[in-house]
Amino acid sequence: MRRLQRYWRSTLIVIVFWTAFGAFLGSGMLSGTLFHRVATGLYYAGALFLLGGLDAGLPHDVNAPSTIILWVCYFVAPLLTASFVYDFIQARILNRIPRRLSGHTIICGLGRNGRLIYELARQSLPKNHPIVVIEQNEKNPHLQILEKDPSAWRIKNDFTQMPVLQSARVEQASRIIFSTNQDLENLNAVVALQSFASKHKKPAVFCHLGDLEMLDNFSRTLFREPAYERVHVFNGYQCATRRLMHRINSEKLLSDSGNVFILFGYGRFARMLFSHIARVTERTPADEIIIVTEKLASGYDLTALLSDHSETHPALGCHLHQPIIGDMHNPEIWEQLDSLLVNPEKRVIAFVCRDHDIANLDLAISIKLRGPQQLQKATFICRIYAHTVKEINEMLDHRLTPNQTHDVILFPLQAELKNAFDEEIFSAASASEAK
C-alpha cells in the first residue's frame, strides 16, 4: 500500500497507456495488418502523453465502449504529463538553490527540534537570512512553514550523503545544524563533512546528540581534535533539564532534611533529569530517587548504579531504590510507592516525564485527589510540551482546589528547549564564527 502511494502516478501512467492501447485496437481507428495495427496503437497510446490526440485524431463512434474509454484517456494522459512538468519546475527550477548563495544556515532535519531551531533562526538572525532545510520526509507536517518563507529552500534528500550537502552549498554556508534525534546519522554526516576537502572556510557545525554517554565520549575524544574545532555538540534535553533543576534550587523547593525524587516514566527526558539529580554535589545520602515506569528501555540498565560498585559509573551521591515496574495509573502502584516514603520530614518532588501532556497532568491530578496520604503531599512537576493547550488549563481549574493547584507545576518543555537551543547554537554561533 505504501509503495502504491509513493508510485501512484507512475502506476496510473502504465494503466492509462495500456488502456489507451486496447481502446485504440477496439475503436476501428486502426487499419492494415495485425502488426501494423499493434505498432500504430502503441505509438498513438504513447503520443497521448506528449501530443494529445493530434496524431491519432478524434474518436468517432461515441456509443462504442472502447471510444468512451479512449476519450477518458485523451484527457487523463495530458493531465498526468502536466503534473510531472509542474513538479519538475517546482523542485528543479523554482526551488533551486542559488549558485552564489553564501553565508546561509543549513538545518538538517525538520522534526520537533529542527522546527524550533528554524523558528529561532528567523528570530535571532537578520531578516531574510537565507536558510536551507534538508528534509527527506514528504509528509512532514512542519514543511508548511517553509512554503511561506521566500528566503528558505528545501532539499528533499538524505543529508548524510556528501553530494546532498554540496547541493546545499555547504562550503559557502556560515553554519550547519544537524538537529535530528538519530545520533549515528548526525555523527556520520559530521565526519563526512569534516573529511570533505574544501578550499573555502568551513562552516560552524552544530551536532545534536541525544545519548548522554555518546555526547560525553565524543566531546572528550573525537571533537577535541583540531579538525573538529568548529564542531559544537549539544543536547537540548540536557540543557532544558539543567534549567529545570536550577529553577527548583532557586525557588527553594528542596528541604535540608532530605528529598525524595520520583520519576514517573524513564524516557530520554527522565534520564537527563536523573543524571542531574544523581550527580550534582548538593545531593547527600539522605536524598532518595525512585523510578516508576512501565518498562526500562534497553541500554539503560540500572543494575550497575544500584550496586554502587561499578567501575564505569561514579558512585551516586544519594540512595537509588529498585525501580517500580508497572502501570503508574494503578492505585496499587501508588500504594507501593507510598510505602517507600517512610520519613515524613523529607520533601517529595515527583517529575511526570512522559511524552504525553494530558496523561502527565491527569496522573498528577489523580494522585492529588485519590492517592495515598503521603504521596498526595508531593509537589508534582509535569513535563508539558505546549503550555497553552486549552485542555490543560481546564483540567487544572476544574479538578483541583487552589491549594492543590499550587503543588502542580507545569514545565513547558517547548519553551525551555527553544531557550536551550538558543543558548547552545545561536549564542555560541558568534564565538564559533570568530574563530
C-alpha positions in Angstrom: 0.0 0.0 0.0 2.8 2.5 0.9 4.6 1.6 -2.3 1.5 2.2 -4.3 1.0 5.6 -2.6 4.6 6.5 -3.4 4.4 5.5 -7.1 0.7 6.2 -7.7 1.4 8.5 -10.7 3.7 6.1 -12.4 1.2 3.3 -11.8 -1.6 5.4 -13.3 0.5 6.2 -16.4 1.1 2.5 -17.0 -2.6 1.8 -16.6 -3.7 4.7 -18.9 -1.1 3.7 -21.5 -2.3 0.0 -21.8 -5.9 1.1 -21.5 -5.5 3.5 -24.4 -3.6 0.9 -26.5 -6.5 -1.6 -26.0 -9.1 1.1 -26.8 -7.3 2.1 -30.0 -7.4 -1.6 -31.2 -11.1 -1.8 -30.5 -12.1 1.6 -31.8 -11.9 0.9 -35.5 -9.4 3.8 -35.9 -6.6 1.5 -37.0 -6.3 -0.4 -40.2 -3.9 -2.7 -42.0 -2.2 -5.9 -40.9 -2.1 -7.0 -37.3 1.5 -5.9 -36.9 0.7 -2.5 -38.3 -2.3 -2.0 -36.0 -0.4 -3.1 -32.9 2.6 -0.8 -33.8 0.3 2.1 -34.6 -1.7 1.6 -31.4 1.4 1.6 -29.2 2.6 4.8 -30.9 -0.7 6.6 -30.5 -1.0 5.5 -26.8 2.4 6.9 -26.1 1.7 10.1 -28.1 -1.3 10.9 -26.0 1.1 11.9 -23.2 3.0 14.3 -25.4 0.8 15.4 -28.3 -2.6 14.6 -27.0 -4.8 13.4 -29.9 -3.0 15.4 -32.7 -1.5 12.4 -34.4 -4.4 9.9 -33.9 -7.3 12.2 -34.5 -10.5 12.1 -32.5 -12.7 9.0 -31.9 -15.9 9.0 -34.0 -18.3 6.3 -32.7 -19.3 7.9 -29.4 -21.6 4.9 -28.5 -18.9 2.3 -28.5 -17.5 1.4 -25.0 -13.9 1.5 -26.4 -14.5 5.0 -27.7 -15.7 6.3 -24.4 -12.7 4.8 -22.6 -10.5 6.4 -25.3 -12.0 9.8 -24.7 -11.2 9.4 -21.0 -7.6 8.6 -21.8 -7.4 11.6 -24.2 -8.0 13.9 -21.1 -6.1 11.9 -18.4 -2.9 11.4 -20.3 -2.0 15.1 -20.9 -3.0 15.9 -17.3 -0.5 13.3 -16.0 2.2 14.8 -18.1 1.3 18.3 -16.9 1.6 17.2 -13.3 5.1 15.8 -13.9 6.2 19.0 -15.6 4.7 21.1 -12.7 6.6 19.0 -10.1 9.8 19.3 -12.1 9.5 23.1 -12.3 8.7 23.3 -8.5 11.6 21.0 -7.4 14.2 21.8 -10.0 13.7 25.4 -11.1 11.6 27.4 -8.7 13.2 25.9 -5.5 16.7 25.6 -6.9 19.5 26.6 -4.5 21.2 29.7 -6.0 24.7 29.0 -7.1 26.0 32.2 -5.4 24.3 31.6 -2.1 26.7 32.2 0.8 26.6 32.9 4.5 23.4 30.9 4.8 22.2 28.5 7.5 21.6 24.8 6.8 19.3 22.8 9.0 19.4 19.1 8.6 16.1 17.6 9.7 12.8 19.4 10.3 11.4 17.4 13.1 10.5 18.8 16.5 14.0 20.1 17.2 14.5 21.3 13.7 11.3 23.3 13.6 12.2 25.1 16.9 15.7 25.8 15.5 14.2 27.2 12.3 12.0 29.5 14.3 14.9 30.6 16.4 16.9 31.3 13.3 14.2 33.5 12.0 14.1 35.4 15.3 17.8 35.6 16.0 19.3 36.2 12.6 18.8 39.2 10.3 15.6 39.5 8.3 15.6 37.5 5.1 18.7 35.5 6.2 18.8 32.5 3.7 18.0 29.1 5.2 18.3 25.8 3.5 16.4 22.8 5.1 17.3 19.3 4.2 14.3 17.1 5.0 13.6 13.8 3.3 10.1 13.0 4.6 7.5 14.4 2.2 4.7 14.0 4.8 6.5 16.1 7.5 3.8 18.5 8.8 6.4 21.2 9.6 7.2 21.7 5.9 4.3 24.2 5.7 6.3 26.8 7.4 8.8 26.8 4.6 6.1 27.4 1.9 5.5 31.0 3.2 9.2 31.8 3.6 10.7 33.3 0.4 14.2 33.1 1.9 14.1 29.4 2.6 14.8 26.5 0.4 14.1 22.8 0.9 16.1 19.8 -0.4 14.3 16.5 -0.3 17.1 14.1 0.2 19.4 12.3 2.7 21.7 14.8 4.5 24.2 12.0 5.4 25.3 11.9 1.7 28.0 14.4 0.9 26.7 15.3 -2.6 23.4 16.4 -0.9 25.4 18.7 1.5 27.3 20.0 -1.5 24.0 20.8 -3.3 23.1 22.9 -0.3 26.3 24.9 -0.9 27.7 23.8 2.4 31.2 25.1 1.6 29.7 28.6 1.4 27.4 28.4 4.5 28.0 30.1 7.8 26.6 27.3 9.9 25.1 23.8 9.5 22.9 22.3 12.2 22.3 18.5 12.5 19.1 18.5 14.6 17.6 15.0 14.3 17.4 12.5 17.2 19.2 10.0 15.1 22.6 10.3 16.7 24.5 8.0 14.4 23.2 9.7 11.3 24.2 13.1 12.7 27.7 11.8 13.6 28.2 10.2 10.2 27.3 13.4 8.4 29.7 15.4 10.6 32.5 13.1 9.9 31.8 13.1 6.2 31.6 16.9 6.2 34.9 17.3 8.1 36.7 14.9 5.7 35.4 16.9 2.7 38.4 18.7 1.2 37.5 22.3 0.6 39.5 25.5 -0.1 36.8 27.5 1.5 36.4 28.3 5.2 34.4 25.5 6.8 31.1 26.4 8.4 30.4 26.2 12.1 28.9 22.8 12.8 26.3 22.1 15.5 25.5 18.4 16.1 22.7 17.2 18.3 23.4 14.0 20.3 20.6 12.6 22.4 22.7 9.9 24.1 24.5 11.4 27.1 27.3 8.8 27.2 27.9 9.3 23.5 27.9 13.0 24.0 30.4 12.8 26.8 32.7 10.4 25.0 32.9 12.3 21.7 33.3 15.6 23.5 36.4 14.2 25.2 37.8 12.4 22.2 37.0 13.0 18.6 35.8 16.6 18.9 38.9 17.6 20.7 41.0 17.0 17.5 42.0 20.1 15.5 40.0 19.0 12.5 36.8 19.3 14.6 37.5 22.6 16.3 34.4 24.2 14.6 32.1 21.4 15.7 29.9 22.0 18.7 27.9 19.1 20.1 24.8 19.8 22.1 21.8 18.2 23.7 18.6 20.2 24.1 17.1 17.9 26.7 20.2 18.2 28.8 20.1 22.0 28.7 16.3 22.1 29.4 16.6 19.7 32.4 19.5 21.7 33.8 17.4 24.8 33.7 14.6 22.9 35.5 16.9 21.9 38.3 18.2 25.4 38.5 14.6 26.6 38.9 14.0 24.1 41.6 17.0 25.3 43.6 16.3 29.0 43.0 12.7 28.6 44.2 13.8 26.7 47.3 11.7 23.7 46.7 14.2 21.4 48.3 14.5 20.6 52.0 17.6 20.5 54.2 16.2 17.4 55.9 16.4 15.4 52.7 14.4 14.9 49.5 12.7 12.1 47.6 12.8 12.5 43.9 10.2 10.4 42.0 10.5 9.9 38.2 7.3 8.8 36.6 8.5 7.4 33.2 12.1 6.8 32.2 12.4 8.0 28.7 15.0 10.5 27.4 13.7 13.5 29.4 13.7 11.4 32.6 17.2 10.1 32.0 18.5 13.6 31.6 16.8 14.6 34.9 18.2 11.5 36.6 21.8 12.5 35.6 21.3 16.0 37.0 19.7 14.8 40.3 22.1 11.9 41.0 25.4 13.5 40.1 25.3 17.1 41.5 27.4 17.8 44.5 24.4 19.0 46.5 23.0 15.5 46.8 23.6 13.6 50.1 22.8 10.1 51.3 19.7 11.5 52.8 18.2 12.1 49.4 16.4 9.3 47.5 15.5 8.6 43.9 12.5 6.3 42.9 11.8 5.4 39.3 8.3 4.3 38.3 7.9 3.1 34.7 6.1 0.6 32.6 9.4 -0.8 31.3 13.1 0.1 31.2 14.4 0.8 27.8 17.2 -1.5 26.6 20.7 0.0 27.0 19.7 1.8 30.2 20.2 -0.9 32.8 20.3 0.5 36.3 22.0 -2.6 37.8 25.4 -1.0 37.9 24.1 2.1 39.5 22.2 0.1 42.1 25.3 -1.9 43.1 27.3 1.2 43.8 30.4 -0.8 42.8 30.6 0.0 39.1 33.9 0.9 37.6 32.3 2.6 34.6 29.9 4.8 36.7 30.9 7.0 39.6 29.1 6.4 42.9 25.8 8.1 43.3 25.5 10.9 45.8 22.1 9.7 47.1 20.1 6.5 47.5 18.6 4.9 44.4 15.7 2.5 45.1 14.9 -0.6 42.9 12.7 0.7 40.0 8.9 0.1 40.3 7.8 -1.6 37.1 4.1 -1.3 36.3 1.2 0.9 35.3 1.7 4.2 37.0 -2.0 4.9 36.9 -2.7 1.8 39.0 -3.6 2.7 42.7 -1.7 -0.4 43.8 1.5 1.1 42.3 0.7 4.3 44.3 0.5 2.2 47.5 3.7 0.5 46.7 5.4 3.9 46.1 3.8 5.4 49.2 5.3 2.6 51.4 8.8 3.8 50.4 8.1 7.3 51.8 8.9 6.4 55.4 10.3 9.7 56.5 7.6 12.4 56.6 10.2 15.1 57.1 11.6 14.6 53.6 10.3 16.7 50.7 8.7 14.7 47.9 9.1 16.0 44.4 7.5 14.0 41.6 8.5 14.5 38.0 5.9 13.2 35.5 8.1 12.8 32.4 6.3 11.0 29.6 5.8 12.4 26.1 2.0 12.9 26.6 0.9 16.2 28.0 -2.7 15.3 29.0 -1.7 11.9 30.5 1.0 13.6 32.6 -1.3 16.1 34.1 -4.1 13.5 34.6 -1.7 11.3 36.6 -0.7 14.2 38.8 -4.3 15.3 39.4 -5.5 11.7 40.1 -2.8 11.2 42.7 -3.6 14.5 44.3 -7.3 13.6 44.5 -7.3 9.9 45.2 -3.7 8.9 46.0 -2.2 7.8 49.4 -1.9 10.5 52.0 1.9 10.8 52.0 2.0 10.9 48.2 -0.7 13.5 48.0 1.6 15.9 49.7 4.2 15.7 46.9 5.0 18.6 44.6 4.3 17.4 41.0 6.3 18.9 38.1 4.6 17.9 34.9 6.5 17.8 31.6 4.2 19.7 29.2 5.4 20.3 25.7 2.8 23.0 24.8 2.0 25.2 27.8 -1.1 26.9 26.3 -3.2 23.8 25.5 -6.8 24.6 26.4 -7.5 21.2 27.9 -4.5 21.5 30.3 -5.8 24.8 31.8 -9.3 23.4 32.1 -8.0 20.3 34.0 -6.2 22.5 36.5 -9.0 24.9 37.0 -11.9 22.5 37.3 -10.4 19.4 39.1 -8.1 20.8 41.8 -8.5 23.3 44.6 -6.3 26.4 44.6 -4.1 24.8 47.3 -3.7 21.6 45.3 -3.0 23.6 42.1 -0.1 25.3 43.9 1.6 21.9 44.2 1.3 21.1 40.5 3.9 22.9 38.4 3.9 22.8 34.6 7.3 22.6 32.9 6.8 24.0 29.4 9.3 21.8 27.5 8.9 23.5 24.1 9.8 26.9 25.5 12.7 25.6 27.5 14.0 23.6 24.5 13.8 26.8 22.5 15.8 28.7 25.1 18.3 25.8 25.3 18.8 25.7 21.5 19.2 29.5 21.5 21.9 29.2 24.2 23.7 26.3 22.6 23.5 27.3 18.9 22.9 31.0 18.3 24.6 32.4 21.4 27.6 30.1 20.6 27.5 31.0 16.9 29.3 34.3 17.4 32.1 32.6 19.2 32.3 29.8 16.5 32.3 32.3 13.6 35.0 34.4 15.2 37.5 31.5 15.1 
